[in-house]
Amino acid sequence: MRKIKVKNALGLHTRPAASIVKLLQPYKSSVSFTYKNETINARSIMSILMLAAKKNAQITITIEGEDAADVMLRLESAFEQEFGEK
């Protein structure tokens, strides 16, 4: 479990949500995001959008499974790179 900051100017909108779902496809681990007491499945674009996480929001990422460490590294990097929107 790790807290991560949303850096994108528009928050977790459609493009980053699609990037997250695509990034998770090859992995087996279950991934959830928690923001403002709501926890969602990070493999669902609609669920990510419904979180409505704005710029500078702190979301908690929880990953369970055999490839959890790899998934966390990839997600941290993607959030840090603002999903290619820099």
PDB file of N, CA, C and O in Angstrom:
ATOM      1  N   MET A   1       0.842  -1.179   0.000  1.00  0.00           N
ATOM      2  CA  MET A   1       0.000   0.000   0.000  1.00  0.00           C
ATOM      3  C   MET A   1       0.884   1.239   0.000  1.00  0.00           C
ATOM      4  O   MET A   1       1.853   1.333   0.754  1.00  0.00           O
ATOM      5  N   ARG A   2       0.530   2.183  -0.860  1.00  0.00           N
ATOM      6  CA  ARG A   2       1.349   3.386  -0.955  1.00  0.00           C
ATOM      7  C   ARG A   2       0.487   4.572  -1.356  1.00  0.00           C
ATOM      8  O   ARG A   2      -0.425   4.439  -2.172  1.00  0.00           O
ATOM      9  N   LYS A   3       0.780   5.737  -0.780  1.00  0.00           N
ATOM     10  CA  LYS A   3       0.080   6.959  -1.179  1.00  0.00           C
ATOM     11  C   LYS A   3       0.860   7.597  -2.319  1.00  0.00           C
ATOM     12  O   LYS A   3       2.090   7.636  -2.303  1.00  0.00           O
ATOM     13  N   ILE A   4       0.129   8.094  -3.302  1.00  0.00           N
ATOM     14  CA  ILE A   4       0.772   8.729  -4.441  1.00  0.00           C
ATOM     15  C   ILE A   4      -0.022   9.977  -4.815  1.00  0.00           C
ATOM     16  O   ILE A   4      -1.243  10.019  -4.670  1.00  0.00           O
ATOM     17  N   LYS A   5       0.690  10.989  -5.298  1.00  0.00           N
ATOM     18  CA  LYS A   5       0.056  12.260  -5.626  1.00  0.00           C
ATOM     19  C   LYS A   5      -0.271  12.318  -7.113  1.00  0.00           C
ATOM     20  O   LYS A   5       0.545  11.942  -7.954  1.00  0.00           O
ATOM     21  N   VAL A   6      -1.471  12.791  -7.426  1.00  0.00           N
ATOM     22  CA  VAL A   6      -1.878  12.996  -8.820  1.00  0.00           C
ATOM     23  C   VAL A   6      -1.267  14.313  -9.269  1.00  0.00           C
ATOM     24  O   VAL A   6      -1.554  15.361  -8.690  1.00  0.00           O
ATOM     25  N   LYS A   7      -0.419  14.269 -10.307  1.00  0.00           N
ATOM     26  CA  LYS A   7       0.279  15.475 -10.751  1.00  0.00           C
ATOM     27  C   LYS A   7      -0.336  16.085 -12.009  1.00  0.00           C
ATOM     28  O   LYS A   7      -0.069  17.244 -12.328  1.00  0.00           O
ATOM     29  N   ASN A   8      -1.155  15.317 -12.724  1.00  0.00           N
ATOM     30  CA  ASN A   8      -1.748  15.823 -13.955  1.00  0.00           C
ATOM     31  C   ASN A   8      -2.596  17.060 -13.695  1.00  0.00           C
ATOM     32  O   ASN A   8      -3.331  17.120 -12.708  1.00  0.00           O
ATOM     33  N   ALA A   9      -2.495  18.044 -14.577  1.00  0.00           N
ATOM     34  CA  ALA A   9      -3.244  19.292 -14.430  1.00  0.00           C
ATOM     35  C   ALA A   9      -4.747  19.044 -14.346  1.00  0.00           C
ATOM     36  O   ALA A   9      -5.451  19.740 -13.614  1.00  0.00           O
ATOM     37  N   LEU A  10      -5.240  18.063 -15.089  1.00  0.00           N
ATOM     38  CA  LEU A  10      -6.677  17.781 -15.110  1.00  0.00           C
ATOM     39  C   LEU A  10      -7.060  16.622 -14.193  1.00  0.00           C
ATOM     40  O   LEU A  10      -8.195  16.148 -14.243  1.00  0.00           O
ATOM     41  N   GLY A  11      -6.134  16.164 -13.362  1.00  0.00           N
ATOM     42  CA  GLY A  11      -6.419  15.038 -12.470  1.00  0.00           C
ATOM     43  C   GLY A  11      -6.489  13.731 -13.246  1.00  0.00           C
ATOM     44  O   GLY A  11      -5.943  13.626 -14.344  1.00  0.00           O
ATOM     45  N   LEU A  12      -7.161  12.736 -12.676  1.00  0.00           N
ATOM     46  CA  LEU A  12      -7.275  11.430 -13.341  1.00  0.00           C
ATOM     47  C   LEU A  12      -8.463  11.455 -14.301  1.00  0.00           C
ATOM     48  O   LEU A  12      -9.538  10.937 -13.999  1.00  0.00           O
ATOM     49  N   HIS A  13      -8.243  12.065 -15.460  1.00  0.00           N
ATOM     50  CA  HIS A  13      -9.287  12.137 -16.477  1.00  0.00           C
ATOM     51  C   HIS A  13      -9.155  10.936 -17.426  1.00  0.00           C
ATOM     52  O   HIS A  13      -8.447   9.980 -17.109  1.00  0.00           O
ATOM     53  N   THR A  14      -9.810  10.974 -18.554  1.00  0.00           N
ATOM     54  CA  THR A  14      -9.899   9.817 -19.441  1.00  0.00           C
ATOM     55  C   THR A  14      -8.548   9.272 -19.904  1.00  0.00           C
ATOM     56  O   THR A  14      -8.337   8.060 -19.859  1.00  0.00           O
ATOM     57  N   ARG A  15      -7.633  10.131 -20.345  1.00  0.00           N
ATOM     58  CA  ARG A  15      -6.358   9.649 -20.872  1.00  0.00           C
ATOM     59  C   ARG A  15      -5.535   8.902 -19.818  1.00  0.00           C
ATOM     60  O   ARG A  15      -5.093   7.784 -20.083  1.00  0.00           O
ATOM     61  N   PRO A  16      -5.311   9.485 -18.624  1.00  0.00           N
ATOM     62  CA  PRO A  16      -4.569   8.723 -17.615  1.00  0.00           C
ATOM     63  C   PRO A  16      -5.311   7.460 -17.170  1.00  0.00           C
ATOM     64  O   PRO A  16      -4.682   6.436 -16.902  1.00  0.00           O
ATOM     65  N   ALA A  17      -6.631   7.526 -17.092  1.00  0.00           N
ATOM     66  CA  ALA A  17      -7.414   6.345 -16.693  1.00  0.00           C
ATOM     67  C   ALA A  17      -7.193   5.213 -17.694  1.00  0.00           C
ATOM     68  O   ALA A  17      -6.990   4.063 -17.306  1.00  0.00           O
ATOM     69  N   ALA A  18      -7.232   5.547 -18.985  1.00  0.00           N
ATOM     70  CA  ALA A  18      -6.999   4.537 -20.030  1.00  0.00           C
ATOM     71  C   ALA A  18      -5.572   4.008 -19.945  1.00  0.00           C
ATOM     72  O   ALA A  18      -5.342   2.815 -20.141  1.00  0.00           O
ATOM     73  N   SER A  19      -4.616   4.882 -19.656  1.00  0.00           N
ATOM     74  CA  SER A  19      -3.212   4.468 -19.518  1.00  0.00           C
ATOM     75  C   SER A  19      -3.035   3.486 -18.367  1.00  0.00           C
ATOM     76  O   SER A  19      -2.298   2.507 -18.488  1.00  0.00           O
ATOM     77  N   ILE A  20      -3.710   3.747 -17.253  1.00  0.00           N
ATOM     78  CA  ILE A  20      -3.619   2.867 -16.080  1.00  0.00           C
ATOM     79  C   ILE A  20      -4.164   1.485 -16.431  1.00  0.00           C
ATOM     80  O   ILE A  20      -3.524   0.472 -16.151  1.00  0.00           O
ATOM     81  N   VAL A  21      -5.349   1.448 -17.045  1.00  0.00           N
ATOM     82  CA  VAL A  21      -5.978   0.175 -17.394  1.00  0.00           C
ATOM     83  C   VAL A  21      -5.083  -0.612 -18.357  1.00  0.00           C
ATOM     84  O   VAL A  21      -4.920  -1.823 -18.207  1.00  0.00           O
ATOM     85  N   LYS A  22      -4.504   0.079 -19.346  1.00  0.00           N
ATOM     86  CA  LYS A  22      -3.623  -0.578 -20.324  1.00  0.00           C
ATOM     87  C   LYS A  22      -2.351  -1.092 -19.645  1.00  0.00           C
ATOM     88  O   LYS A  22      -1.896  -2.202 -19.924  1.00  0.00           O
ATOM     89  N   LEU A  23      -1.788  -0.286 -18.760  1.00  0.00           N
ATOM     90  CA  LEU A  23      -0.575  -0.666 -18.034  1.00  0.00           C
ATOM     91  C   LEU A  23      -0.800  -1.934 -17.205  1.00  0.00           C
ATOM     92  O   LEU A  23       0.096  -2.771 -17.090  1.00  0.00           O
ATOM     93  N   LEU A  24      -1.999  -2.073 -16.631  1.00  0.00           N
ATOM     94  CA  LEU A  24      -2.287  -3.213 -15.754  1.00  0.00           C
ATOM     95  C   LEU A  24      -2.611  -4.508 -16.501  1.00  0.00           C
ATOM     96  O   LEU A  24      -2.547  -5.586 -15.910  1.00  0.00           O
ATOM     97  N   GLN A  25      -2.956  -4.421 -17.787  1.00  0.00           N
ATOM     98  CA  GLN A  25      -3.393  -5.603 -18.533  1.00  0.00           C
ATOM     99  C   GLN A  25      -2.475  -6.824 -18.440  1.00  0.00           C
ATOM    100  O   GLN A  25      -2.972  -7.928 -18.216  1.00  0.00           O
ATOM    101  N   PRO A  26      -1.151  -6.671 -18.605  1.00  0.00           N
ATOM    102  CA  PRO A  26      -0.312  -7.878 -18.568  1.00  0.00           C
ATOM    103  C   PRO A  26      -0.083  -8.477 -17.177  1.00  0.00           C
ATOM    104  O   PRO A  26       0.500  -9.554 -17.057  1.00  0.00           O
ATOM    105  N   TYR A  27      -0.537  -7.789 -16.130  1.00  0.00           N
ATOM    106  CA  TYR A  27      -0.278  -8.239 -14.765  1.00  0.00           C
ATOM    107  C   TYR A  27      -1.461  -8.987 -14.167  1.00  0.00           C
ATOM    108  O   TYR A  27      -2.611  -8.795 -14.564  1.00  0.00           O
ATOM    109  N   LYS A  28      -1.141  -9.856 -13.190  1.00  0.00           N
ATOM    110  CA  LYS A  28      -2.162 -10.677 -12.540  1.00  0.00           C
ATOM    111  C   LYS A  28      -2.692 -10.073 -11.236  1.00  0.00           C
ATOM    112  O   LYS A  28      -3.810 -10.375 -10.820  1.00  0.00           O
ATOM    113  N   SER A  29      -1.900  -9.231 -10.602  1.00  0.00           N
ATOM    114  CA  SER A  29      -2.264  -8.679  -9.292  1.00  0.00           C
ATOM    115  C   SER A  29      -3.563  -7.878  -9.333  1.00  0.00           C
ATOM    116  O   SER A  29      -3.913  -7.283 -10.352  1.00  0.00           O
ATOM    117  N   SER A  30      -4.267  -7.879  -8.201  1.00  0.00           N
ATOM    118  CA  SER A  30      -5.446  -7.018  -8.081  1.00  0.00           C
ATOM    119  C   SER A  30      -4.950  -5.648  -7.603  1.00  0.00           C
ATOM    120  O   SER A  30      -4.099  -5.554  -6.719  1.00  0.00           O
ATOM    121  N   VAL A  31      -5.495  -4.602  -8.204  1.00  0.00           N
ATOM    122  CA  VAL A  31      -5.048  -3.241  -7.920  1.00  0.00           C
ATOM    123  C   VAL A  31      -6.258  -2.384  -7.588  1.00  0.00           C
ATOM    124  O   VAL A  31      -7.230  -2.338  -8.342  1.00  0.00           O
ATOM    125  N   SER A  32      -6.185  -1.708  -6.449  1.00  0.00           N
ATOM    126  CA  SER A  32      -7.283  -0.798  -6.102  1.00  0.00           C
ATOM    127  C   SER A  32      -6.729   0.562  -5.711  1.00  0.00           C
ATOM    128  O   SER A  32      -5.625   0.678  -5.180  1.00  0.00           O
ATOM    129  N   PHE A  33      -7.523   1.581  -5.987  1.00  0.00           N
ATOM    130  CA  PHE A  33      -7.203   2.956  -5.616  1.00  0.00           C
ATOM    131  C   PHE A  33      -8.234   3.392  -4.579  1.00  0.00           C
ATOM    132  O   PHE A  33      -9.422   3.094  -4.705  1.00  0.00           O
ATOM    133  N   THR A  34      -7.764   4.103  -3.553  1.00  0.00           N
ATOM    134  CA  THR A  34      -8.674   4.646  -2.554  1.00  0.00           C
ATOM    135  C   THR A  34      -8.467   6.154  -2.499  1.00  0.00           C
ATOM    136  O   THR A  34      -7.341   6.643  -2.407  1.00  0.00           O
ATOM    137  N   TYR A  35      -9.587   6.881  -2.557  1.00  0.00           N
ATOM    138  CA  TYR A  35      -9.564   8.345  -2.493  1.00  0.00           C
ATOM    139  C   TYR A  35     -10.854   8.794  -1.826  1.00  0.00           C
ATOM    140  O   TYR A  35     -11.941   8.381  -2.231  1.00  0.00           O
ATOM    141  N   LYS A  36     -10.741   9.637  -0.807  1.00  0.00           N
ATOM    142  CA  LYS A  36     -11.903  10.133  -0.060  1.00  0.00           C
ATOM    143  C   LYS A  36     -12.829   8.997   0.376  1.00  0.00           C
ATOM    144  O   LYS A  36     -14.035   9.038   0.130  1.00  0.00           O
ATOM    145  N   ASN A  37     -12.265   8.003   1.013  1.00  0.00           N
ATOM    146  CA  ASN A  37     -13.019   6.865   1.568  1.00  0.00           C
ATOM    147  C   ASN A  37     -13.743   6.015   0.532  1.00  0.00           C
ATOM    148  O   ASN A  37     -14.614   5.223   0.892  1.00  0.00           O
ATOM    149  N   GLU A  38     -13.401   6.163  -0.753  1.00  0.00           N
ATOM    150  CA  GLU A  38     -13.985   5.314  -1.794  1.00  0.00           C
ATOM    151  C   GLU A  38     -12.869   4.475  -2.407  1.00  0.00           C
ATOM    152  O   GLU A  38     -11.834   5.007  -2.809  1.00  0.00           O
ATOM    153  N   THR A  39     -13.082   3.166  -2.477  1.00  0.00           N
ATOM    154  CA  THR A  39     -12.089   2.265  -3.048  1.00  0.00           C
ATOM    155  C   THR A  39     -12.651   1.654  -4.318  1.00  0.00           C
ATOM    156  O   THR A  39     -13.784   1.175  -4.354  1.00  0.00           O
ATOM    157  N   ILE A  40     -11.820   1.682  -5.374  1.00  0.00           N
ATOM    158  CA  ILE A  40     -12.275   1.182  -6.673  1.00  0.00           C
ATOM    159  C   ILE A  40     -11.255   0.193  -7.255  1.00  0.00           C
ATOM    160  O   ILE A  40     -10.099   0.150  -6.833  1.00  0.00           O
ATOM    161  N   ASN A  41     -11.708  -0.592  -8.224  1.00  0.00           N
ATOM    162  CA  ASN A  41     -10.850  -1.493  -8.981  1.00  0.00           C
ATOM    163  C   ASN A  41     -10.154  -0.658 -10.049  1.00  0.00           C
ATOM    164  O   ASN A  41     -10.813  -0.060 -10.900  1.00  0.00           O
ATOM    165  N   ALA A  42      -8.823  -0.614 -10.008  1.00  0.00           N
ATOM    166  CA  ALA A  42      -8.060   0.232 -10.934  1.00  0.00           C
ATOM    167  C   ALA A  42      -8.022  -0.331 -12.357  1.00  0.00           C
ATOM    168  O   ALA A  42      -7.444   0.296 -13.245  1.00  0.00           O
ATOM    169  N   ARG A  43      -8.619  -1.489 -12.590  1.00  0.00           N
ATOM    170  CA  ARG A  43      -8.675  -2.044 -13.941  1.00  0.00           C
ATOM    171  C   ARG A  43      -9.887  -1.531 -14.720  1.00  0.00           C
ATOM    172  O   ARG A  43     -10.075  -1.888 -15.883  1.00  0.00           O
ATOM    173  N   SER A  44     -10.699  -0.705 -14.088  1.00  0.00           N
ATOM    174  CA  SER A  44     -11.914  -0.186 -14.709  1.00  0.00           C
ATOM    175  C   SER A  44     -11.792   1.318 -14.975  1.00  0.00           C
ATOM    176  O   SER A  44     -11.658   2.106 -14.040  1.00  0.00           O
ATOM    177  N   ILE A  45     -11.839   1.713 -16.254  1.00  0.00           N
ATOM    178  CA  ILE A  45     -11.754   3.134 -16.608  1.00  0.00           C
ATOM    179  C   ILE A  45     -12.880   3.914 -15.925  1.00  0.00           C
ATOM    180  O   ILE A  45     -12.645   4.979 -15.353  1.00  0.00           O
ATOM    181  N   MET A  46     -14.090   3.384 -15.987  1.00  0.00           N
ATOM    182  CA  MET A  46     -15.230   4.092 -15.393  1.00  0.00           C
ATOM    183  C   MET A  46     -15.039   4.302 -13.881  1.00  0.00           C
ATOM    184  O   MET A  46     -15.345   5.370 -13.352  1.00  0.00           O
ATOM    185  N   SER A  47     -14.537   3.279 -13.205  1.00  0.00           N
ATOM    186  CA  SER A  47     -14.310   3.404 -11.754  1.00  0.00           C
ATOM    187  C   SER A  47     -13.275   4.480 -11.451  1.00  0.00           C
ATOM    188  O   SER A  47     -13.444   5.269 -10.521  1.00  0.00           O
ATOM    189  N   ILE A  48     -12.201   4.508 -12.240  1.00  0.00           N
ATOM    190  CA  ILE A  48     -11.155   5.528 -12.027  1.00  0.00           C
ATOM    191  C   ILE A  48     -11.749   6.920 -12.227  1.00  0.00           C
ATOM    192  O   ILE A  48     -11.496   7.827 -11.435  1.00  0.00           O
ATOM    193  N   LEU A  49     -12.538   7.084 -13.286  1.00  0.00           N
ATOM    194  CA  LEU A  49     -13.144   8.387 -13.554  1.00  0.00           C
ATOM    195  C   LEU A  49     -14.108   8.793 -12.438  1.00  0.00           C
ATOM    196  O   LEU A  49     -14.195   9.969 -12.085  1.00  0.00           O
ATOM    197  N   MET A  50     -14.829   7.819 -11.888  1.00  0.00           N
ATOM    198  CA  MET A  50     -15.795   8.114 -10.821  1.00  0.00           C
ATOM    199  C   MET A  50     -15.115   8.546  -9.516  1.00  0.00           C
ATOM    200  O   MET A  50     -15.754   9.165  -8.665  1.00  0.00           O
ATOM    201  N   LEU A  51     -13.840   8.228  -9.353  1.00  0.00           N
ATOM    202  CA  LEU A  51     -13.108   8.719  -8.169  1.00  0.00           C
ATOM    203  C   LEU A  51     -13.013  10.240  -8.192  1.00  0.00           C
ATOM    204  O   LEU A  51     -13.000  10.888  -7.145  1.00  0.00           O
ATOM    205  N   ALA A  52     -12.946  10.804  -9.405  1.00  0.00           N
ATOM    206  CA  ALA A  52     -12.839  12.257  -9.586  1.00  0.00           C
ATOM    207  C   ALA A  52     -11.653  12.840  -8.816  1.00  0.00           C
ATOM    208  O   ALA A  52     -11.777  13.865  -8.145  1.00  0.00           O
ATOM    209  N   ALA A  53     -10.500  12.169  -8.924  1.00  0.00           N
ATOM    210  CA  ALA A  53      -9.287  12.644  -8.242  1.00  0.00           C
ATOM    211  C   ALA A  53      -8.683  13.804  -9.030  1.00  0.00           C
ATOM    212  O   ALA A  53      -8.290  13.650 -10.186  1.00  0.00           O
ATOM    213  N   LYS A  54      -8.617  14.955  -8.387  1.00  0.00           N
ATOM    214  CA  LYS A  54      -8.106  16.175  -9.024  1.00  0.00           C
ATOM    215  C   LYS A  54      -6.583  16.262  -8.886  1.00  0.00           C
ATOM    216  O   LYS A  54      -5.955  15.433  -8.227  1.00  0.00           O
ATOM    217  N   LYS A  55      -6.002  17.293  -9.528  1.00  0.00           N
ATOM    218  CA  LYS A  55      -4.571  17.548  -9.391  1.00  0.00           C
ATOM    219  C   LYS A  55      -4.238  17.703  -7.915  1.00  0.00           C
ATOM    220  O   LYS A  55      -4.979  18.334  -7.163  1.00  0.00           O
ATOM    221  N   ASN A  56      -3.118  17.122  -7.511  1.00  0.00           N
ATOM    222  CA  ASN A  56      -2.599  17.142  -6.140  1.00  0.00           C
ATOM    223  C   ASN A  56      -3.379  16.261  -5.160  1.00  0.00           C
ATOM    224  O   ASN A  56      -3.097  16.272  -3.961  1.00  0.00           O
ATOM    225  N   ALA A  57      -4.346  15.507  -5.654  1.00  0.00           N
ATOM    226  CA  ALA A  57      -5.065  14.564  -4.787  1.00  0.00           C
ATOM    227  C   ALA A  57      -4.090  13.469  -4.353  1.00  0.00           C
ATOM    228  O   ALA A  57      -3.214  13.069  -5.120  1.00  0.00           O
ATOM    229  N   GLN A  58      -4.246  12.991  -3.129  1.00  0.00           N
ATOM    230  CA  GLN A  58      -3.436  11.881  -2.619  1.00  0.00           C
ATOM    231  C   GLN A  58      -4.291  10.619  -2.707  1.00  0.00           C
ATOM    232  O   GLN A  58      -5.285  10.492  -1.993  1.00  0.00           O
ATOM    233  N   ILE A  59      -3.911   9.697  -3.568  1.00  0.00           N
ATOM    234  CA  ILE A  59      -4.663   8.445  -3.633  1.00  0.00           C
ATOM    235  C   ILE A  59      -3.808   7.331  -3.034  1.00  0.00           C
ATOM    236  O   ILE A  59      -2.579   7.373  -3.092  1.00  0.00           O
ATOM    237  N   THR A  60      -4.470   6.349  -2.467  1.00  0.00           N
ATOM    238  CA  THR A  60      -3.772   5.201  -1.893  1.00  0.00           C
ATOM    239  C   THR A  60      -3.900   4.048  -2.878  1.00  0.00           C
ATOM    240  O   THR A  60      -5.000   3.685  -3.292  1.00  0.00           O
ATOM    241  N   ILE A  61      -2.762   3.481  -3.243  1.00  0.00           N
ATOM    242  CA  ILE A  61      -2.744   2.353  -4.168  1.00  0.00           C
ATOM    243  C   ILE A  61      -2.485   1.085  -3.354  1.00  0.00           C
ATOM    244  O   ILE A  61      -1.518   1.011  -2.596  1.00  0.00           O
ATOM    245  N   THR A  62      -3.353   0.097  -3.516  1.00  0.00           N
ATOM    246  CA  THR A  62      -3.197  -1.192  -2.852  1.00  0.00           C
ATOM    247  C   THR A  62      -3.091  -2.262  -3.928  1.00  0.00           C
ATOM    248  O   THR A  62      -3.945  -2.357  -4.810  1.00  0.00           O
ATOM    249  N   ILE A  63      -2.036  -3.069  -3.847  1.00  0.00           N
ATOM    250  CA  ILE A  63      -1.805  -4.118  -4.849  1.00  0.00           C
ATOM    251  C   ILE A  63      -1.575  -5.436  -4.130  1.00  0.00           C
ATOM    252  O   ILE A  63      -0.770  -5.517  -3.202  1.00  0.00           O
ATOM    253  N   GLU A  64      -2.290  -6.475  -4.569  1.00  0.00           N
ATOM    254  CA  GLU A  64      -2.118  -7.803  -3.995  1.00  0.00           C
ATOM    255  C   GLU A  64      -1.913  -8.802  -5.116  1.00  0.00           C
ATOM    256  O   GLU A  64      -2.690  -8.858  -6.070  1.00  0.00           O
ATOM    257  N   GLY A  65      -0.837  -9.603  -4.985  1.00  0.00           N
ATOM    258  CA  GLY A  65      -0.579 -10.631  -5.983  1.00  0.00           C
ATOM    259  C   GLY A  65       0.902 -10.866  -6.168  1.00  0.00           C
ATOM    260  O   GLY A  65       1.739 -10.178  -5.582  1.00  0.00           O
ATOM    261  N   GLU A  66       1.212 -11.854  -6.998  1.00  0.00           N
ATOM    262  CA  GLU A  66       2.601 -12.279  -7.181  1.00  0.00           C
ATOM    263  C   GLU A  66       3.481 -11.232  -7.849  1.00  0.00           C
ATOM    264  O   GLU A  66       4.687 -11.202  -7.603  1.00  0.00           O
ATOM    265  N   ASP A  67       2.909 -10.374  -8.688  1.00  0.00           N
ATOM    266  CA  ASP A  67       3.715  -9.366  -9.386  1.00  0.00           C
ATOM    267  C   ASP A  67       3.476  -7.951  -8.830  1.00  0.00           C
ATOM    268  O   ASP A  67       3.679  -6.957  -9.527  1.00  0.00           O
ATOM    269  N   ALA A  68       3.045  -7.884  -7.570  1.00  0.00           N
ATOM    270  CA  ALA A  68       2.688  -6.602  -6.947  1.00  0.00           C
ATOM    271  C   ALA A  68       3.826  -5.581  -6.983  1.00  0.00           C
ATOM    272  O   ALA A  68       3.589  -4.407  -7.266  1.00  0.00           O
ATOM    273  N   ALA A  69       5.046  -6.009  -6.703  1.00  0.00           N
ATOM    274  CA  ALA A  69       6.185  -5.071  -6.673  1.00  0.00           C
ATOM    275  C   ALA A  69       6.418  -4.448  -8.049  1.00  0.00           C
ATOM    276  O   ALA A  69       6.658  -3.246  -8.156  1.00  0.00           O
ATOM    277  N   ASP A  70       6.346  -5.270  -9.104  1.00  0.00           N
ATOM    278  CA  ASP A  70       6.532  -4.760 -10.471  1.00  0.00           C
ATOM    279  C   ASP A  70       5.429  -3.773 -10.832  1.00  0.00           C
ATOM    280  O   ASP A  70       5.687  -2.720 -11.415  1.00  0.00           O
ATOM    281  N   VAL A  71       4.198  -4.126 -10.477  1.00  0.00           N
ATOM    282  CA  VAL A  71       3.053  -3.268 -10.790  1.00  0.00           C
ATOM    283  C   VAL A  71       3.214  -1.918 -10.089  1.00  0.00           C
ATOM    284  O   VAL A  71       2.977  -0.875 -10.699  1.00  0.00           O
ATOM    285  N   MET A  72       3.613  -1.926  -8.823  1.00  0.00           N
ATOM    286  CA  MET A  72       3.782  -0.674  -8.075  1.00  0.00           C
ATOM    287  C   MET A  72       4.854   0.201  -8.729  1.00  0.00           C
ATOM    288  O   MET A  72       4.663   1.410  -8.864  1.00  0.00           O
ATOM    289  N   LEU A  73       5.962  -0.386  -9.130  1.00  0.00           N
ATOM    290  CA  LEU A  73       7.022   0.384  -9.790  1.00  0.00           C
ATOM    291  C   LEU A  73       6.507   1.028 -11.072  1.00  0.00           C
ATOM    292  O   LEU A  73       6.769   2.204 -11.324  1.00  0.00           O
ATOM    293  N   ARG A  74       5.781   0.271 -11.878  1.00  0.00           N
ATOM    294  CA  ARG A  74       5.243   0.794 -13.142  1.00  0.00           C
ATOM    295  C   ARG A  74       4.241   1.922 -12.885  1.00  0.00           C
ATOM    296  O   ARG A  74       4.269   2.949 -13.564  1.00  0.00           O
ATOM    297  N   LEU A  75       3.358   1.728 -11.903  1.00  0.00           N
ATOM    298  CA  LEU A  75       2.365   2.762 -11.596  1.00  0.00           C
ATOM    299  C   LEU A  75       3.020   4.030 -11.060  1.00  0.00           C
ATOM    300  O   LEU A  75       2.658   5.136 -11.461  1.00  0.00           O
ATOM    301  N   GLU A  76       3.989   3.869 -10.150  1.00  0.00           N
ATOM    302  CA  GLU A  76       4.687   5.041  -9.605  1.00  0.00           C
ATOM    303  C   GLU A  76       5.349   5.832 -10.721  1.00  0.00           C
ATOM    304  O   GLU A  76       5.275   7.061 -10.748  1.00  0.00           O
ATOM    305  N   SER A  77       5.991   5.132 -11.637  1.00  0.00           N
ATOM    306  CA  SER A  77       6.654   5.777 -12.766  1.00  0.00           C
ATOM    307  C   SER A  77       5.634   6.498 -13.648  1.00  0.00           C
ATOM    308  O   SER A  77       5.874   7.628 -14.072  1.00  0.00           O
ATOM    309  N   ALA A  78       4.509   5.857 -13.922  1.00  0.00           N
ATOM    310  CA  ALA A  78       3.470   6.459 -14.766  1.00  0.00           C
ATOM    311  C   ALA A  78       2.908   7.724 -14.118  1.00  0.00           C
ATOM    312  O   ALA A  78       2.720   8.734 -14.797  1.00  0.00           O
ATOM    313  N   PHE A  79       2.639   7.678 -12.809  1.00  0.00           N
ATOM    314  CA  PHE A  79       2.132   8.862 -12.111  1.00  0.00           C
ATOM    315  C   PHE A  79       3.192   9.967 -12.117  1.00  0.00           C
ATOM    316  O   PHE A  79       2.872  11.140 -12.309  1.00  0.00           O
ATOM    317  N   GLU A  80       4.453   9.585 -11.907  1.00  0.00           N
ATOM    318  CA  GLU A  80       5.549  10.561 -11.883  1.00  0.00           C
ATOM    319  C   GLU A  80       5.693  11.242 -13.243  1.00  0.00           C
ATOM    320  O   GLU A  80       5.960  12.442 -13.316  1.00  0.00           O
ATOM    321  N   GLN A  81       5.518  10.478 -14.315  1.00  0.00           N
ATOM    322  CA  GLN A  81       5.645  11.015 -15.690  1.00  0.00           C
ATOM    323  C   GLN A  81       4.352  11.684 -16.156  1.00  0.00           C
ATOM    324  O   GLN A  81       4.260  12.123 -17.303  1.00  0.00           O
ATOM    325  N   GLU A  82       3.364  11.764 -15.284  1.00  0.00           N
ATOM    326  CA  GLU A  82       2.056  12.343 -15.609  1.00  0.00           C
ATOM    327  C   GLU A  82       1.427  11.659 -16.831  1.00  0.00           C
ATOM    328  O   GLU A  82       0.741  12.297 -17.629  1.00  0.00           O
ATOM    329  N   PHE A  83       1.671  10.366 -16.959  1.00  0.00           N
ATOM    330  CA  PHE A  83       1.096   9.557 -18.043  1.00  0.00           C
ATOM    331  C   PHE A  83       1.421  10.142 -19.414  1.00  0.00           C
ATOM    332  O   PHE A  83       0.607  10.086 -20.335  1.00  0.00           O
ATOM    333  N   GLY A  84       2.629  10.707 -19.535  1.00  0.00           N
ATOM    334  CA  GLY A  84       3.082  11.249 -20.819  1.00  0.00           C
ATOM    335  C   GLY A  84       2.485  12.602 -21.167  1.00  0.00           C
ATOM    336  O   GLY A  84       2.593  13.044 -22.311  1.00  0.00           O
ATOM    337  N   GLU A  85       1.862  13.264 -20.209  1.00  0.00           N
ATOM    338  CA  GLU A  85       1.227  14.555 -20.496  1.00  0.00           C
ATOM    339  C   GLU A  85       2.103  15.759 -20.143  1.00  0.00           C
ATOM    340  O   GLU A  85       1.665  16.899 -20.294  1.00  0.00           O
ATOM    341  N   LYS A  86       3.321  15.524 -19.680  1.00  0.00           N
ATOM    342  CA  LYS A  86       4.201  16.638 -19.300  1.00  0.00           C
ATOM    343  C   LYS A  86       4.513  17.490 -20.517  1.00  0.00           C
ATOM    344  O   LYS A  86       5.240  18.478 -20.410  1.00  0.00           O
TER     345      LYS A  86
END
